[in-house]
Each structure stands twice: as C-alpha cells, then as structure tokens.
Amino acid sequence: MARISRNGEKYQENFTLREYRTWKAAEAAADKWVRKMKQELPPQKPAKGRMSKRNESGVVGVRAFVDKSKGSHYCRWYAKWPGCPNAGGVSFSADILGDTDAFLCAYLARTHETVDREWVLKKLKTFRNTKKAKAVLKLKQVSFE
C-alpha cells in the first residue's frame, strides 16, 4: 500500500502480490505511483501558522497550562513558534494578569514572535480594547476563570 497526504486530504493505492507477483515489483509500482501523485497534487502547505486538531486555545502557537500538583492551582498561557529562542516558549501567568490579559499577551508574543515581556505588556495596554483583540478573544476555547 502507498499513501500520501496533501493539505488534510489522504490518497492511497494498493499494490498486491496477486497483481505484481513479487514484493520488488509491487514496491516499484508503489514508488512510481507516489512520484506521479506528488507531481499532480498541489504543494504541501507550510506547517507554520497551520491550526492542528490538538490546538485547544483557538490560536496557532498559543496553549494553556494548568498545574494542580501539590495543592496549588497554577495557570499560564504559553506562546511558541518555530525558531523561538526559549525552548519552552514564553509564558504569561493567568493568576497574576488575569485569564484574558494573559491570553492576549501570549497572542501578541506569538504573532510578533517576541520573548520581550516588557514590550508585550506595553503593547497589551493599547491592544486590549481594540476590535482585533475582541475578535481574538472570540477564538479562545479554554478559560481559567
């Protein structure tokens, strides 16, 4: 069997021993089919900026984290992107900033690809009440409040 996927669509074809008689012939036919399909199908969309099924926040590169260990309740919003200088990304505490502001900070850090917290907090003041911020908050699927 040969499989290829492009932009969420899956394509497959079977190459049976009954039809091709040997594994070598079946594999050669499968390789030929894959090469042909790669030429016919549209190019793969880049992964950067693509929403995945695992995304729970509603915004690409932003995720929620809750730690309930040892009796504490610790909530943070993380922003991460390809090439982020911080291995774990940059985080903003919902306990300190509030859920909405921490989420908006993670959104700003992700969209501007910055780990500069001071810049993000400064930008938040002018961004918080804009139409864009309200639209971003409508995407939010997780809440700590």
Backbone hydrogen bonds, N-H to C=O, Kabsch-Sander energy under -0.5 kcal/mol:
donor,donor_aa,acceptor,acceptor_aa,energy
2,A,13,E,-2.7
4,I,11,Y,-2.6
6,R,9,E,-2.6
9,E,6,R,-2.2
11,Y,4,I,-2.9
13,E,2,A,-2.1
20,Y,16,T,-2.6
21,R,17,L,-2.8
22,T,20,Y,-1.6
26,A,22,T,-2.2
27,E,23,W,-3.1
28,A,24,K,-2.0
29,A,25,A,-2.2
30,A,26,A,-2.3
31,D,27,E,-2.6
32,K,28,A,-2.1
33,W,29,A,-2.3
34,V,30,A,-2.6
35,R,31,D,-2.4
36,K,32,K,-2.2
37,M,33,W,-2.7
38,K,34,V,-2.5
39,Q,35,R,-1.3
40,E,36,K,-1.6
41,L,37,M,-2.8
50,R,47,A,-2.1
55,N,52,S,-1.0
62,V,59,V,-1.8
63,R,78,Y,-2.3
65,F,76,R,-2.3
67,D,74,Y,-2.5
68,K,66,V,-0.6
71,G,68,K,-0.8
72,S,69,S,-1.8
74,Y,67,D,-2.0
74,Y,72,S,-0.5
75,C,73,H,-0.5
76,R,65,F,-2.6
77,W,92,F,-2.5
78,Y,63,R,-3.2
79,A,90,V,-2.6
80,K,61,G,-2.5
84,C,81,W,-2.1
87,A,85,P,-0.6
89,G,86,N,-1.4
90,V,79,A,-2.5
92,F,77,W,-2.2
94,A,75,C,-2.1
95,D,75,C,-1.0
97,L,93,S,-2.4
98,G,94,A,-1.1
102,A,98,G,-2.5
103,F,99,D,-2.2
104,L,100,T,-2.5
105,C,101,D,-2.4
106,A,102,A,-2.2
107,Y,103,F,-2.4
108,L,104,L,-2.6
109,A,105,C,-2.8
110,R,106,A,-2.3
111,T,107,Y,-2.9
112,H,108,L,-2.2
113,E,109,A,-0.6
114,T,109,A,-1.8
117,R,115,V,-1.2
120,V,116,D,-2.0
121,L,117,R,-2.9
122,K,118,E,-2.1
123,K,119,W,-2.8
124,L,120,V,-2.3
125,K,121,L,-1.0
126,T,122,K,-0.7
126,T,123,K,-0.6
127,F,123,K,-1.9
128,R,124,L,-2.8
130,T,127,F,-2.1
134,K,130,T,-1.9
135,A,131,K,-2.2
136,V,132,K,-2.4
137,L,133,A,-2.5
138,K,134,K,-1.2
139,L,135,A,-0.7
139,L,136,V,-1.0
140,K,136,V,-0.8
141,Q,57,S,-1.3
